[in-house]
Amino acid sequence: MKLAIHFQDADAFYEQLLDAHEGLSREDSELLNARLILLLANQVGDSRVLSECIEAAREIPTPAAE
Amino acid sequence: MNGSVSTYRETAPSNGYEFSSGAGYDLPEYPFEAPPELQGGPLVRHPVVIVGGGITGLTLACSLARYGVAAVLIDEDNTVGVKGASSRGICYTQKSLEIFERLGIYERVVAKGVQWSVGRTFAGKDEVFSFDLKQQGNFHLSRQPPFLNIQQFYIEGYLVERIRTLGHAELRWQNRLVAFEQNDTCATLTVETPAGRYRIEAEHVVDATGAHSPLRQWLQVPFDTRRGDDRWCIADVRFTKHPPVERHTWIEAPFNENRAVWQHLMADEVWRIDYQMAPDSDPEAVSRESAVRSRLARHFGADVEIEIVWVGPYTYRSECVHAMRHGRVFLMGDAAKVMSPFGARGGNSGVADADNLAWKLAAVLKGQADPSLLTSYNEERIEAARQNVCVTNRTARFLRPADGIERTFRQATIGLARQYPFARSLINTGRMAVANPYSHSSACTYRAGGGAGLSVQNVRFAWADGTRGCVNDLLDWAAGSLLVLVFGDLSAAALQRLRRLCLDAPVRSVQVLGPDATAQALEHVRDPQGHLQGACHVFGHAWALLRPDGYLAATGESVDAQLVSAIERCLGLRGETP
């Protein structure tokens, strides 16, 4: 799993991601995210990297609700 | 070993399949004969007693009989299949069919069954993807087709008749196990029959009693289990005009309230249509004839004439014991593990359990192998059991996703799969059963890049006289001995070593040559297309040590001490783990 920066243009990606969700209901947003995760996961392919990414995402503590 | 005594109350139903309606099948009935013990005979100690005459127990009895080993099989019923019910298993893998060929029933199975290789998966009205197994991998290289569909009781009936021809095994119908104990000397079984109770002793006991094993309860065998709210209802039907001979699966069928449907052909032109029901639905309500008829009408059109053969609502659970051997008792088939039907992994793994233990028991009982070889039964088949339970649980989770994010991911997958091939790999309507590999067996000798623990397909080659043969013919010829296949030419010293090995150990060897090479060994075959070599997972000059169950114990390059130690390990003659 890469932890150093690998983005060519992090800001542009982030913006495009937010734009894609704009105007979507919560349900449609979740569906878009799910599709995106599956597409990206297939780009990665490597089982170990995928597993480490899932674990890394799980380990970030969820902040308490405000 | 701890003794254990208990009583078994009622005949257990079979895995949730119960008769509801329809004409059912006429199953053969086997007569009860008073066993010798009830005719004043002495208390006999048998080398092998098999409890349960389903597909697993009968496969074992038949396989042992083929090796010339005597066994007693007791079954509480007087027929194959489940009385008044339908077939449980319907789909048999290439590996199972290869085993049936060795047992001598394949010709009957293939004549009765229906072959298929095309599968189509639908979501909504659209086909998401399709496959043709004949075009996939090496399926076409075996003498047996990729899959064959046939009602399970036909196979059981053929096995019964085959066992009668072979002899050695005694089939005792209407003999129910009511108590069991074991100690260092032997196991003692108390059996109830219409003519009274009797006791027999056994050196080895096989529990093939199915998903409600009394033995497992008495022995307090620990297991893991998981059950959900998924409900299904089978309709076995005949049509006047039938659909194509393909496996059709709907993940979301518009004619079944967007739930899953399976459509599969069996023998006698009977189709198994399997409908997913609403979670936790009432089995009685979903299997009422009017409900089944309206479901079928929505599916095939109101004008299609349909004869209902059998209807059965079912649910499933997954269950896997922690160990498949407990003292003298070997658990196999559903007695060791149960799983959802997706992928046909239940019946096929029972057949494989039996085929795995049979040659080992035979070798031990004939004094050719050390009893410690039997520990590899658990090592190999528990690995397979866990794998099969894991794979079928994943399918179940795809077909019945939890509400919320699991359903969202499935929706995302289906949406992507319509457009992009990569996403089709995530669509999981059942991963068809395979010959499970063994990666941690004390009977196998592993080395990097080797084929140890892999199954060898029943591929074709040419005998020395040019006629065609198959791997199963070689296994027949080896008659329960290990088989060393040596590929390519041999040095004089290697030839000498091989000859000595075959004299000293229960081993037979065959030289495998290309089309034109000169034979050095008397026993040689030709492999002009390299199919045999490919099936053995070796390249160039090499040897492959093949077990009677068609699995590789080891592969290597030169005929040296490594081959000798691999043979010893495969006979349980080396204590240490590889």
Contacts between the chains, C-beta under 8 A, distances in Angstrom:
chain1	res1	chain2	res2	distance
A	27	B	408	7.8
A	30	B	405	7.0
A	30	B	408	5.1
A	31	B	408	5.7
A	31	B	411	6.1
A	31	B	412	5.7
A	31	B	415	7.8
A	34	B	405	7.7
A	34	B	408	5.1
A	34	B	409	5.0
A	34	B	411	7.4
A	34	B	412	3.6
A	35	B	412	4.4
A	35	B	415	6.4
A	35	B	416	5.9
A	37	B	412	7.9
A	38	B	409	7.6
A	38	B	412	5.9
A	38	B	413	6.4
A	38	B	416	5.9
A	38	B	423	6.3
A	38	B	426	6.8
A	39	B	416	7.0
A	39	B	420	7.9
A	42	B	422	4.7
A	42	B	423	7.6
